[in-house]
Amino acid sequence: MAIEISTAARSPDAPKSTRSGWRTRSVGSKDRMFFLEQLTLLLETGANLHGALNSLRKECPHPELARILDAIIDDVATGKSFSAALARHPQVFSPTYVNLIAASENGGFMPAVLSQLMQMEERREKLRATVLSAAAYPAFLSLFSVGVVVFVLVVVFPKFGVMFARIHDELPASTKILMWCSEFLRGNWIQCSAVVAVAVVMLRKFVASDTGGELLDGLKLRAPLVGPIFVKLYLVQTLRAMSLSLANGVSAIETLAACQEVVANRVFRVFLARVRKNVEDGGTLAAGFNKSSFIPPLVRQLIATGDESGNLSKVMNKIAEFYERELEKQLGMLSRLAEPVMLLIMGVLVGVIVSSLILPIFKLSRAVG
């Protein structure tokens, strides 16, 4: 799961080297954290922006980030604002970055904003690591189980084929089914591999399409058990960015537009677009959040309270912190539950396979005796 996937359109005056795709995507969150931390430190010690960028360029260990820094330095030297220079690299610096830095340039508090962006990036990376850690073990056990079953069917069962053929009519149903599966896999492994490969490709194309992607994203939000987890994940990402933006003077409309690029879920983006439209039409943020069925009642109530009291930024930050803690607890619990469940499933599979091998052998031994 990606924590932030930006789909912002590239700036029309972006350098050609920025359009090369794979090189831009190679700059990850850790590289951005390096950039933010070092730039904050240099600015806080009194360096001017152009000098700080040049110093940072000399120490940059990442070739692609260094190339982007060269372009930013050139833009700043020719009179462009720092935010405008960053906006020419949307695959690396999201609209949230650009809007916040533009506000800090006008207000004269750029080091503070850069530090806040670094903290947001660190929290996002921590949350991403938590999600991946919770999903990794069940995924490994699932793949391992499939591998074991295929190995037994393809390698182990054929060794007993001749022996079991003598008592074919007396074999247990499970043994007959597994023998048929074994013969089918060994006789049609090329066709089976082709079918699996085609199915994977077709599934990926379907998910990448607008229809398939929207269907999957809708299921993520409404599926039992995992739906609330995805909603909390997207709320943490969105409210953290909104809180930071609103606290630094970015308008609600610009904040909502930027947050649409933070969340990698089409349905949630549509929800944010509707909230933005509501605000543009003179409504409140709270009213926009109230119109969504998957937003928890607690969030609606707190945002309404924050809207009325004028403390939206603080309230959104508190909600994000609360749900971040809740996510860590829920993911940890699911990870702990997944282990015994997967082990139980593996135990059942192994038990069925072993019994399907041992029972016929016992019958043969009794017949010989």
N, C-alpha and C positions, 0 to 999 in steps of 0.2 A: 504494500500500500504505500503510495506516495503521499507525503505530507503536504507538499505544495507543488502543484503542476500548473505552470502558467501557460495559458493559451492566448495571451495577448497578441494582437496583431503587431507585426514588426513596423517600426517607424519607416516611412517612405524614404527618409534620408539616411537610413542605417548604412554603415560601411559594408561593402560587398563581402568582406571577410567575415562579417557577423552572420551572413546568410548561409554559411556553409553547413549549418545543421549540426552534424555530430560534434564538431569542435566546440560550439557554444554549449551544448548540453553537457559537455565534460566538466564544466565548472559546477561543482556541487555546493551543498550547504556548508561544508567544512571550509571550502575555499572562500565563500562569502564571509564566514565568521573570521577567518584570517584577515581579510580585507577590512572588515568593520573594526576589529579590535586594534589593528595596527594604525588605521587612519584616525580612530578616536584618540589613541595615545599621542600621536604626532600633533594633532590639533590642540589637545589639552596642554601640551608642553609649549605652545606658542607658535608653532609653525604655521605659515599661511597654506591655503589649500593647494596651490600649484606646487609649492615646495614639498608638502607632505606627500602628494601623489607621486612626485619624482623619486622621493626617498623610498616610498613603498614599492615602486616599480623596480628599483635596484635590488630589493630583497625578496621579490616575489618568486617563489619556487615553482609556480604552476605556469607552464608555457602559454596556455590559452588565456588565463587570467592576465598574464603579462601583456599579451597582445591587446586585450581589451583595455588594459590600463593605458597603453600607448595611445589608443584612440581617444580615451577620455581626456588624457593630458593635452592632446592636440586640440580637442574641442574647447577645453577650458582656456587654453592659451589664445584661442581665436575669439574669445569673448562670450562663449556660450556659458550658461549657468551650469552648475554641477548636476542639478536634477535633469536638465535637458540632455546633458552628456550621457547620464545613466539611462535615460529613456531610449537611447539609440541601441540599447542592448537588452531588450525585453525578455529574452530567454534566460538572462542571468539576474536582472533586477526587475522585480514585479512592479506593477503600478503602485502597490503599497509603499515600496521603497521610494519611488519617484515622488509621490504626493507628500510623504512625510519630509523628505529632504528638501523639497520645494518650500514647504511651510517653514522649515527650520532656517532656510536661507533668508526668507523674508523676516523671520523673527530674531535671527542672530543666535540661535541655540543649537547649532548643528552637532557639536560633540555629544550633547545630552541625547539627541535623537538617534545618533549613530549607536550610542551605548544601549539605548532601549531596543533598537533593531537587533543588535547582537544578542541581547537577552531573549528576545522573541525567537530568534533563529536557534538558540541553544535549547529552549523549551520544546520547539518543534522537533528538533533532532532527537531529543530525549523521548518524546512521545512516539516518534516514528520507531525508535529502537525498541520501545516497550511493545508496540503492536507487532513488529516483526518477531520479537522474541516469543511472544505468546502464540504466534501462528507457526513458528518454525518446527517445534517438537511434534505437534499433531501431523503436520505435513510430512515430516520425516518418517513417522510411524506408518502413515498411510502408504507411502511409496515402498517402505520396507516390506509391509505386509503383501502388497501386490507382487513385489519381486520374489518373495518366498513362495507364494502360491504358484507363480509362473515357473519358477525353478523346479518345484516338486512335480508339476504336471509334465514338464518337458523332459526332465532328466531322470527323476526317480521312478515315476509310474511306468515308463516303458520297460524298465528292468523286470517288472513283475507281470508284464503282459502275457507271456507264454504260460507262466504258472497259473494265472487267473483264468486263462482260456479253458482250462480243463473243467472248471466248476462254474462256468459263466452263468448258468441258470440259477445257481445257488448264491451268487454274489449279492451283498446288500445293495439297496438302491443307490446309496451314496457312492459306493465303489464303481457301479456301472456309470453313473453320471460323470464321475471324475475321469474314468477311463475314456469315455466318449470325448470329454473336453481335452484330454491329453492327445488323443489321436487327431482331433480336429486341429489343435494348435500346431502339432508337428507336421500335419499334412497340408496346412494352409497358412503357414506362418508369414509367407510373403503377402498374401491377400489380407491377412489380419493386420500386418504392419501398415500396409497401404491404406486400409480403412481407418485405422487409428490416426495416421498422419493427415489424411484428408479431413477427418472429423475435427482434428485440432485446428487445422488451417481455416475450415469453414466457421468454426466456433469463434476463432479470433476475428475473422472478418465481420461476423455478425455483431460481436461485441463492439468492434470499432465503428460500425455503422451507427447512424443517428437513432434508428429504431431500436436496434439491439442494445446500444449503450444506454438509452433512456429507460428501456425495460429493466436492465440489470441495475441501474442506479436507483430506480424506484423500488426494486426488491430489497436493495441494501437498506433502505430507510424503513421499510414496512415489514420485513421478515421477522418472525418471532425469534427471540433470544439475541440475534446479532443486530437486528434493526436499531434498538435503542443505543447500542454501542456505536454504530456508525453515526447516528444523530448526534450523540455527545461528542464524537471525534470532530465532526464538521462544525459543531457549535464552538468548540474550543478554538479551532483554527480561525473561524470567522470573528468571534467576539474578541479574541486577543488582538487581531489586526484592527478591528473597529475601535476598540478601547484606545489603543495607541494613537490611531489617526485622529479621533475626536479630541483626545487630550492635547494634541499638538496643533489644533486649529484647522484641521482639514474638514471641509463641509461634509454633511451627512450624505449628500448625493455622490460626491467624489469618493467618499469612503465605501459606499455600497458598490459603486462601479468597480473599484479596485478589489474588493472582497470577492467579487464574482470570479476573479482570476486565481484566488487562493484555494478554493475548494474544487477537488477533482470529482464532482458529481453533478451531472446535468440537471437533475431534478432540484437539487439544492440551489444551483445557480438560477434556475427559473424562479424559485422562491425569492431569492435576493433581488432579482430583476423586478418582481412584483412589488416588493417592499420599496425599492427605489422609485418605481413609478408612483406609488402611493405618496411618497414624500414630495416628488416633483409636482403632484397635483394638490399639494397643500396639506396632506395628512401627516400623521406622526409615525415615527419608527414603531412605536408600540402597537398602533393600529395595524401596521403591515405584518408584524409578527403574530398578531392575534388571528389573522386569516389563514394561517397554515395549520393543518391537522396534525403534522408530525412534530411540531415544536412542543416540548413539555409545558404543562400549565405553569410550573414554577418559573420557567424562563419568561413566559408572557407576563406574569404578575410582576416579577422583579424589573423587567424592562419598562413596564407601564409606570412603576413606582419611580424608577430612575428618570424617566421622561418628564414626569410631573415635578420632580424635585430639582431637575437640572443637573443631576449627577450620573448621566448615562455612562460616561467613560468609566467612572469608578465602579458602577454596578456591573457593567459588562466584564470588567477585569475580574471582579469577585466571582461572577458566574463561571468564567473560563477557568479560574483556579479551582473552584469547587468541582467542576466536571472533569478536570484533569486528574484530580485525586480519585474521583469516582471511577474513571476509566482505568487507572492503574490497579485499583482494587478488583474491578470486574474482570479485567484481562488476566490478572494473576489467578483469580478464582477459576476462570474458564480453562486456563492452562493447567491448573492442578486437577480439574475435573476431567480434562481431555486425556490425561495420562492413564488413569485406571480404565476409562471407557475404551480407549484404543487397545490397551493391553487385554481387556476382556474380549474384544472383537478378535484380536490376534489369537488369544487362547482358544476361542471357539473354532476358528479356522484350522488351527493346528490340531485340535482335538478331532474334528471331522476328518481331516486328512489322515491322521495317524490311525484312527479307528477304521477308516476305509481300507487301510493297508493291513492292519493287524488281524482283524476279524476273519478275512479270507484265509490268511496264513494259518490261523488256529483251526479252521475247517479242514484245510489240507492236511495238517498234522494229525487231526483226529481220524481222517479218512485213511491215512497211511498206517496209523496205529491199529 
